[in-house]
Amino acid sequence: MNEVLDKYKREKGGEMSSYLFKPTRKQIKEACLWLLDRRRGKYDEAILNRFFKFKEGENKSHAIERVNGDRFKPILNFLTGETKSTTPANLELIAWLIDFRPRPLSFYLNSNTKHEYEAPLHKSTPPIHINNPLPIPETRVIEKTDKSITIISQINPTLKITTIVSL
């Protein structure tokens, strides 16, 4: 997915740049260990379970420490451009490592976003009522997080309304 790789290249790992600027398999593993208890979004546990395949009740830190470094080679190859594609589980882990949002990627892919947080303007189709004098405003999503969605509606050329919806 180009957007994840673009964010990585643009920010070189962002908060995790000390691990991901010039990544190695060991640094990717260390970044996972460091973030394990720090990056706990609503869907992050499922992302980690998909990649690491934790057993029920297993200590996740110990499980990550025991993972063979070769498990991270496809991620390294993708980040360094040696390969042009990777598995969905690898992409999800990269998205988690670089804090790509929205996560999981299925949310991003199913949204109407062109950019990480911005959706294109679209006209809603008003319901058919005989006496419907009010037009439906143009709206767009300007930010999505795990906890809220910010929507802007343009009522007319001079009036815009911003709405934040908590999830």
Buried (B, 14 or more C-beta within 10 A) or exposed (E): BEBBBEBBEEBBBBBBBEBBEEBBBEBBBBBBBBBBEEBEBEBBEEBBEBBBEBEEEEEBEEBBEEBEEEBBBBBBBBBEEEBEEBEEBBBBBBBBBBBBBBBBBEBBEEBEBEEBBBBEEEEEEEEEEEEEEEEEBBBBBBBBBEEEBBBBBBEEEEEEEEEEEEE
